[in-house]
Amino acid sequence: MKTRIVRIGNSQGIRIPKSLLEQSRLTGEVELFAREGMVVVRALDHPRARWADAFSTMAKRGDDRLRDVPSSTSTWDDGEWTW
């Protein structure tokens, strides 16, 4: 499929045919980056997209424990806080 680079205000752009967008399932925000001789358009990763996998891996390694030791000098959490 061919298209032309066109002027859009002070920038340039391309029109992406609807059929190509439907095939790629791209919607909303996307990420653009350059590779030698090409511009790549891909779905934008969500900031927490792979957190579940990372937490699972940490649990398997036993690396999911709290680093801070709970303070024994304060009773605020037990007496003042309502859950």
Contact map, one row per residue, 1 for C-alpha under 8 A:
11100000000000000000000000000000000000000000000000000000000000000000000000000000000
11110000000000000000000000000000000000000000000000000000000000000000000000000000000
11111000000001110000000000000000000000000000000000000000000000000000000000000000000
01111100000001100000000000000000000000000000000000000000000000000000000000000000000
00111110000111000000000000000000000000000000000000000000000000000000000000000000000
00011111000111000000000000000000000000000000000000000000000000000000000000000000000
00001111111110000000000000000000000000000000000000000000000000000000000000000000000
00000111111110000000000000000000000000000000000000000000000000000000000000000000000
00000011111100000000000000000000000000000000000000000000000000000000000000000000000
00000011111100000000000000000000000000000000000000000000000000000000000000000000000
00000011111110000000000000000000000000000000000000000000000000000000000000000000000
00001111111111000000000000000000000000000000000000000000000000000000000000000000000
00001111001111100000000000000000000000000000000000000000000000000000000000000000000
00111100000111110000000000000000000000000000000000000000000000000000000000000000000
00110000000011111000000000000000000000000000000000000000000000000000000000000000000
00100000000001111101100000000000000000000000000000000000000000000000000000000000000
00000000000000111111100000000000000000000000000000000000000000000000000000000000000
00000000000000011111110000000000000000000000000000000000000000000000000000000000000
00000000000000001111111000000000000000000000000000000000000000000000000000000000000
00000000000000011111111100000000000000000000000000000000000000000000000000000000000
00000000000000011111111111100000000000000000000000000000000000000000000000000000000
00000000000000000111111111000000000000000000000000000000000000000000000000000000000
00000000000000000011111110000000000000000000000000000000000000000000000000000000000
00000000000000000001111111000000000000000000000000000000000000000000000000000000000
00000000000000000000111111100000000000000000000000000000000000000000000000000000000
00000000000000000000110111110100000000000110000000000000000000000000000000000000000
00000000000000000000100011111100000000000010000000000000000000000000000000000000000
00000000000000000000000001111100000000000000000000000000000000000000000000000000000
00000000000000000000000000111110000000000011000000000000000000000000000000000000000
00000000000000000000000001111111000000001111000000000000000000000000000000000000000
00000000000000000000000000001111100000001111000000000000000000000000000000000000000
00000000000000000000000000000111110000111100000000000000000000000000000000000000000
00000000000000000000000000000011111000111000000000000000000000000000000000000000000
00000000000000000000000000000001111111110000000000000000000000000000000000000000000
00000000000000000000000000000000111111110000000000000000000000000000000000000000000
00000000000000000000000000000000011111000000000000000000000000000000000000000000000
00000000000000000000000000000000011111100000000000000000000000000000000000000000000
00000000000000000000000000000000011111110000000000000000000000000000000000000000000
00000000000000000000000000000001111011111000000000000000000000000000000000000000000
00000000000000000000000000000001111001111100000000000000000000000000000000000000000
00000000000000000000000000000111100000111110000000000000000000000000000000000000000
00000000000000000000000001000111000000011111000000000000000000000000000000000000000
00000000000000000000000001101110000000001111100000000000000000000000000000000000000
00000000000000000000000000001110000000000111110000000000000000000000000000000000000
00000000000000000000000000000000000000000011111010000000000000000000000000000000000
00000000000000000000000000000000000000000001111110000000000000000000000000000000000
00000000000000000000000000000000000000000000111110000000000000000000000000000000000
00000000000000000000000000000000000000000000011111100000000000000000000000000000000
00000000000000000000000000000000000000000000111111110000000000000000000000000000000
00000000000000000000000000000000000000000000000111111100000000000000000000000000000
00000000000000000000000000000000000000000000000111111110000000000000000000000000000
00000000000000000000000000000000000000000000000011111111000000000000000000000000000
00000000000000000000000000000000000000000000000001111111100000000000000000000000000
00000000000000000000000000000000000000000000000001111111110000000000000000000000000
00000000000000000000000000000000000000000000000000111111111000010000000000000000000
00000000000000000000000000000000000000000000000000011111111100000000000000000000000
00000000000000000000000000000000000000000000000000001111111110000000000000000000000
00000000000000000000000000000000000000000000000000000111111111110000000000000000000
00000000000000000000000000000000000000000000000000000011111111110000000000000000000
00000000000000000000000000000000000000000000000000000001111111100000000000000000000
00000000000000000000000000000000000000000000000000000000111111110000000000000000000
00000000000000000000000000000000000000000000000000000000011111111000000000000000000
00000000000000000000000000000000000000000000000000000000011111111000000000000000000
00000000000000000000000000000000000000000000000000000010011011111100000000000000000
00000000000000000000000000000000000000000000000000000000000001111110000000000000000
00000000000000000000000000000000000000000000000000000000000000011111100000000000000
00000000000000000000000000000000000000000000000000000000000000001111100000000000000
00000000000000000000000000000000000000000000000000000000000000000111110000000000000
00000000000000000000000000000000000000000000000000000000000000000111111000000000000
00000000000000000000000000000000000000000000000000000000000000000001111100000000000
00000000000000000000000000000000000000000000000000000000000000000000111111000000000
00000000000000000000000000000000000000000000000000000000000000000000011111100000000
00000000000000000000000000000000000000000000000000000000000000000000001111100000000
00000000000000000000000000000000000000000000000000000000000000000000001111111000000
00000000000000000000000000000000000000000000000000000000000000000000000111111111000
00000000000000000000000000000000000000000000000000000000000000000000000001111111100
00000000000000000000000000000000000000000000000000000000000000000000000001111111100
00000000000000000000000000000000000000000000000000000000000000000000000000111111100
00000000000000000000000000000000000000000000000000000000000000000000000000111111100
00000000000000000000000000000000000000000000000000000000000000000000000000111111110
00000000000000000000000000000000000000000000000000000000000000000000000000011111111
00000000000000000000000000000000000000000000000000000000000000000000000000000001111
00000000000000000000000000000000000000000000000000000000000000000000000000000000111
